Amino acid sequence: MSPRRAPAGPLAPAAGPDRGRRVLALGSVLVAQVMAVVDYNVVSVAIPWLLRDFPGSTLAGLSWTITGYTVVFAAVLLPAGGLADRYGPRRIYLTGLAVFTTGSLACALAPGPGALIGARLLQAGGGGGVVALGMSIGVDAFPGRRAQAFALFGAVSGIAAAAGPALGSALVALGGWRWIFLINVPLGVLAFGCGAFGVRAVRRDGTRGLPDLLGAAMLAVGVAGIVLGLVRGPDWGWTSGRVLGPVAAGAATTALGVLASLRHPRPSVDFTLLRARSTALGNGGMVLASVVSFAVPLAAALFLTARWDYSTLGVGLALTPAPLTSALSSWLSGPLLRRLGTRAVLVGGGIAGAAGWAWPAAIGSDGPYALVLLPALIVGTAGTTVLTIALQTLSMAAVPAGRSGSGSALIMLARSAGSAIGIGGLTALLHSASAAGFRAVWAGMALSLLLTALIGGTCAGRPPPGADGGRRDAAEGGHAADSVP
């Protein structure tokens, strides 16, 4: 028997006649990932220019360009993943890219704040579909090598996050705020073209008849209500009817949508995936890890300005080590998962991340940046990054190939939930930007990561036979005792 040939490189798609198609598919989802990461936060850079260009507009009104995008983006994730499992990812993914690109052009041409908000909602609808499916399409380009795929996506996201604020500021300074949307048009066309030729046209579900459209609508509306309450809670008041009403109604509607999906012969989302222990644990851990990863940039920026009086430029430079560390840690996560196994990486990453954020909680704000915050930004970010990639691998380990759309959509929804909880909790604790408030934030981050490490310590056993996360990916993890790659 001839020895098995080693892969050409850590990021190389599998060799064969369809190598070119896989490269195009991978290129498409990576470009789409960069657009999504940059676009998610770049509008905040343009708010001052929007207030100037739209006389009579208010900060509260324009904030809906961010809030509305977040709400619609989260609401679209699950239905998009479920529809992709039924009709194949290519159709839904390319539709999402077309909608996102059209929405970006509409944002760039918006004559007023109302039109801009509407265009942002359209953009978010397409972006949610693209992000929900990008992960599963990217994994298809790495057959049997999920950890490397997740590591690549993490590295690209880290670099995009590092460059995003600077890129947005440069575009606004050079051409005005409309350019932060206009740049998405050629990138969207490029991603669409690569995806059209690279993503396979495969119908994954052979059953006939319409899917559960009512269940999909209830899930979208329910998730939107919950996210709306969490995002607007700091401004409207956590105990106000405007917050409690949408959250309660959203939770009830989401529960009805889940029940409808479980009972329908053609569900819009396959929630039975959560019956697999690895899928449930991975997504639960993803919520906790995302609480930290999404709260860190805002918490650190507030700390630097409120406690140490840093300038805007100084804050940007001081935060740069975090996304750069994230990109490097993502790159190294694949080899770590192969050599140590998922359980070891989950526990080690959670402990390292917790130690990083426990450091400023223990020593307070007295001391230089290099002693107080820099160690947390490096150690805490590195631990959180490898932990997140291990959680993604765990979440998808028992997901069959025909249900990867729903599997990746569940991960992205868990990330969105963690983001909303993290930002909401952060604003509640830092209403006065006191030293005690920041200590509570750092301690809360450390506790969330410790709980995630505890989840990682319970991972054991093999994936179910026939699951896409079976033998090939189990070998990737390095240890048979660790259930997942």
JOGI-V243078 format. One record per backbone hydrogen bond with DSSP energy under -0.5 kcal/mol. NH is the residue of the N-H (numbers start at 1). CO is the residue of the C=O. Records with the same first field share a line. If there is no record, write none. Layout:
BEGIN
NH: CO  CO
END
This chain:
BEGIN
12: 9
14: 141
19: 16
22: 18
23: 19
24: 20
25: 21
26: 22
27: 23
28: 24
29: 25
30: 26
31: 27
32: 28
33: 29
34: 30
35: 31
36: 32
37: 33
38: 34
39: 35
40: 36
41: 37  38
42: 38
43: 39
44: 41
45: 42
46: 42  43
47: 43
50: 46
51: 47
52: 48
53: 49
54: 50
55: 53
57: 54
62: 58
63: 59
64: 61
65: 62
66: 63
67: 63
68: 64
70: 66
71: 67
72: 68
73: 69
74: 70
75: 71
76: 72
77: 73  74
78: 74
79: 75
80: 76
81: 77
82: 78
83: 79
84: 80
85: 81
86: 82
87: 83
88: 84
90: 200
92: 88
93: 89
94: 90
95: 91
96: 92
97: 93
98: 94
99: 95
100: 96
101: 97
102: 98
103: 99
104: 100
105: 101
106: 102
107: 103
108: 104
109: 105
110: 107
116: 112
117: 113
118: 114
119: 115
120: 116
121: 117
122: 118
123: 119
124: 120
125: 121
126: 122
127: 123
128: 124
129: 125
130: 126
131: 127
132: 128
133: 129
134: 130
135: 131
137: 133
138: 134
139: 135
140: 136
141: 137  138
142: 139
145: 142
149: 145
150: 146
151: 147
152: 148
153: 149
154: 150
155: 151
156: 152
157: 153
158: 154
159: 155
160: 156
161: 157
162: 158
163: 159
164: 160
165: 161
167: 163
168: 164
169: 165
170: 166
171: 167
172: 168
173: 169
174: 170
175: 171
176: 171  172
179: 176
180: 177
181: 178
182: 178
183: 179
184: 181
185: 182
186: 182
187: 183
188: 184
189: 185
190: 186
191: 187
192: 188
193: 189
194: 190
195: 191
196: 192
197: 193
198: 194
199: 195
202: 200
204: 202
205: 86
206: 204
212: 266
213: 211
216: 212
217: 213
218: 214
219: 215
220: 216
221: 217
222: 218
223: 219
224: 220
225: 221
226: 222
227: 223
228: 224
229: 225
230: 226
231: 227
232: 228
233: 229
235: 232
236: 232
237: 233
240: 237
243: 240
244: 240
245: 241
247: 243
248: 244
249: 245
250: 246
251: 247
252: 248
253: 249
254: 250
255: 251
256: 252
257: 253
258: 254
259: 255
260: 256
261: 257
262: 258
263: 259
264: 260
267: 264
271: 269
273: 270
274: 271
275: 272
276: 273
280: 276
281: 277
282: 278
283: 279
284: 280
285: 281
286: 282
287: 283
288: 284
289: 285
290: 286
291: 287
292: 288
293: 289
294: 290
295: 291
296: 292
297: 293
299: 295
300: 296
301: 297
302: 298
303: 299
304: 300
305: 301
306: 302
307: 303
308: 303
309: 305
310: 304
315: 311
316: 312
317: 313
318: 314
319: 315
320: 316
322: 319
323: 319
324: 320
325: 321
326: 322
327: 323
328: 324
329: 325
330: 326
331: 327
332: 328
333: 329  330
334: 330
336: 332
337: 333
338: 334
339: 335
340: 336
341: 336  337
342: 484
345: 341
346: 342
347: 343
348: 344
349: 345
350: 346
351: 347
352: 348
353: 349
354: 350
355: 351
356: 352
357: 353
358: 354
359: 355
360: 356
361: 357
362: 358
363: 359
364: 360
366: 363
367: 365
371: 368
372: 368
373: 369
374: 369
377: 373
378: 374
379: 375
380: 375  376
381: 376
382: 378
383: 379
384: 380
385: 381
386: 382
387: 383
388: 384
389: 385
390: 386
391: 387
392: 388
393: 389
394: 390
395: 391
396: 392
397: 393  394
399: 396
400: 398
403: 400
404: 401
407: 403
408: 404
409: 405
410: 406
411: 407
412: 408
413: 409
414: 410
415: 411
416: 412
417: 413
418: 414
419: 415
420: 416
421: 417
422: 418
423: 419
424: 420
425: 421
426: 422
427: 423
428: 424
429: 425
430: 426
431: 428
438: 434
439: 435
440: 436
441: 437
442: 438
443: 439
444: 440
445: 441
446: 442
447: 443
448: 444
449: 445
450: 446
451: 447
452: 448
453: 449
454: 450
455: 451
456: 452
457: 453
458: 454  455
459: 456
461: 481
463: 483
467: 464
469: 397
470: 467
474: 470
475: 471
476: 472
477: 473  474
478: 474  475
482: 479
483: 481
END
